[in-house]
Every structure is written in C-alpha cells, then in structure tokens.
Amino acid sequence: MKNLGKILAAASFLVTAATAKSQTELGRFETSDQQLNLDFELNPEAGVPPQNWYGIRNGFTIVSDPTEHYRGSWSVRISSTSESKEFGALAWCLSADKFQGTVAFSGFIKTANVTDGWAGLWVRVDGANGEALGFDNMQGRGVVGSTEWRYYNSRVLDVPAAASKVCFGVLTAGRGTAWFDSLNIR
C-alpha cells in the first residue's frame, strides 16, 4: 500500500500521544478490562468517542455506537467521511511490565464497505527510547468488504526485558466503516 509510510508515521504519533496520556493516567486504568474500556461500555455516549481512548481521525469519525455491538450494549465505530485514503485509529498504552514475555491483542470486528484499505487491530512494543521492538497492524490480512462480527487476533509479539511499554488499538484504513467490540490484551 503506498500509504504505508503515512500509516506507520501516524501509528508512531498515536503511540507518542497515547503514551503521554497513559503516563499520567496509567495507575487509574491498569487494574481491569472495564477500566481500560476494552468493551466500550464505560460511560458511553452515542456519537462521542469512547472514554479513555486516544483517537486520530484523518477524515474519519470515531464514535461510541449503541446500534451495532457484539456483546454488551456498545461498540466503537470508525467511519471514513471523505474519499481520503488515510486512516482513523484509537490507541492506548500500558507499561510493558504488565506482560510476561509476550503480548497479543484480540477482539471482534464487523465491517461495511471497507475498500482501498482494511480494518484491523494493532499492537506495538516500544523500547525505553521509543524505538519499535515489535509491531503488527494486520496489514495484508485485515478485514475488507462487508462482514458480520468475527473474532480476530494480532500476531503474538515478544516483550523483551528492554521493553518499556505496549501500545494497542483499532484502525480503519481507506474507505468504509468498521465496528470493534470486546477487545482483549494479554
């Protein structure tokens, strides 16, 4: 994909911005999936981005959605709003010491008319100086077209002793709409 450089650069920006947020709020949100809001059920409001997540829009809307959900009553929806071939994404970061050797990210995705890109999960392991020690964003195996709810996994990444944080999130690249629900980081 010719926009790979832009996507990787923006993913790096997301990680930096999410890290800044998580540095001050990490203690509050590292105790349970509910507090991390991995199911998007924490104080949702229709048409508003989900609580506790950092988003990058690039011509996309990112909102909590009560009309489509896999489990519970809410999901998050990322939709393109123009002919842009950019992407919209959500991010969150946690300290690497929460993970014991490896990390994987999973969840349910549903799509409508995703073209010129894909919908997927992403996970990145960063070193102390911000260098990427591992990265997966499902490019090449992401969800395209129109699909019903289905379970997906990121690749399992090593979390070496030199890792300082693990960042993760969801994205929609190209055109179309994707919903995400019932996420799990382990």
N, C-alpha and C positions, 0 to 999 in steps of 0.2 A: 504494500500500500504506500503510495507516495507521501502520505501524511504521517508516516511512522515517526519521522523526526519530530514533528509538531506534537504528536501524541506522547512520545517519550519525554519531551521537554515539559509539556503540561503536567504529565504524571509526576515529574520531579518537582514542579511548582506545587502541586497538590500535596505531596509529601512534606515539603517545607512548611507550607501553610498549616497543614493538619498537625504537624509536629509542634509548631508554635502554640496552637490551641491546646494540644494534649499536654504540653509541658505544665500548664497551669491547672488543667482540669483532670489530669490522669488519675490522681488519687481518688477523685469523686466517682470515676466511671470504670474502675477496673475490677469491681467486685462481682458483677453478674451480667449475664446477657441482657437482662431487662434494662439495666442502667446503661449499657452500651447501645441500647436501642437497635439491636440486630433484627428485631421483628417489626420495627417501626410502629409499635403500639404505645410508646411513651409520649403522653400528652399530644396526640396528633391533632392537626387542624387541616381540613381539606384545603387544597390549593396553596399550602405553605410547605416549604422544605422541612424534612424531618428533623426533630430535635437532636442535638449533639453531633451532627454530621457537618463536615465542611464540604461545600459544593463549588464546582467550576462549571459555568453554564455555556459559554461559547455559542450562543444561538440556540440553546436548549432550555426547556423548562424542567425544573426538578421540584416535585411536589409530593406530599403525602396524598394517598388516594384510597378512599373508602369503597370505591366501586369495583375494584379488582384486587383480590388478595388470595393467597394460597391458604394461609392459616391465620386465625385471628380475624380482625376487622379492618386492617390497614396494610398497605404496601407502599413502596415508593415508586413513582413513575418518572421516567426521564424521556422527554419527547423533543424531537427536533422542531424548531419553529421557523426554519427557513430552508433554503436549498444548500445551506452550508454543509461542507464535508468535514467539519470539525467533530468534537465530541463533548458530551456532558458527563460529569462524573461526581461521585461522592467519595469522601475519604475519612479515615480515622487512623490514628497511630497509637500503639501501645509499646511499653518497654519490652525489649527482647528477653529480659529475664523471666517473663511470664511463660516462655516457651522452652521446652526441654529437647533441644536438638533439631526439631523440625517444626514447620508450620504449614497448614493447609487451610484454605478458605472455601466454603461451600454455601449453597443456597438455591432457592428456586427462582426461575426466570420465566416470564411469559413475554412474547413479542407480537407486534403488529406492524407489518410492512417495513421491516428493517432492511435497508438496501445501502449499497455503497459503503459498507462498514459492518459492524457487528455489535451485539450486546454481550456483556460478559462481566465476570468477576476479576478483580486484580489484587495482587498481593506483592509486597516488596519488602526485602530485608535490607536494612541500612547499617553501615559501619559507623563508628564514632565520628568520622569526618564527613558523613553524609553520602559516602560512596555506596552505590548499589552492590550488595553482595549476592543478591538473588532477586529475580523479577519474573512475574507471569501475569499477563492480562488477557489470556485466552485468544489473542490474535491468531488467526489461522484455524481456530476451532470454536470460535464464538457462535452465538445464536443469530441466525439470519432469517428473513422472511417473516411469516406469521406462525406462531406456535402457541400451544397451550402450556400450562405450568409444567415445568420439568426441573429435576434436580441436577445441578452441575457442581463440579469441583475444580479448584485451581490445581496446578501441579504442586506436589509436595516440595517445599524448599528447605534447604538446610539453614539452621540458625546457629552459626558458629559462635564461639566464645567472644569473638571480636564484634559481634552484632550489638548495636545499641537500641534499635527499635524495629518494630514490624508495623508496616502500614498496609491498609487494605481498603477495598471499596468496590463500587459497582460503576459500570460505564456503558454508555451507548454512543457508538461512533457512526457517522454517516447520517442517514435519514431514517425516520421511523420512530417507534415508541417501544419502550421496554418497561416492564414492571419487575420489581425484585422484592422478595419476601423470605422470611425465616432463614436468615443468614447464620453461619456458624464459623467461628475462627478457633482453630485448635492446633 
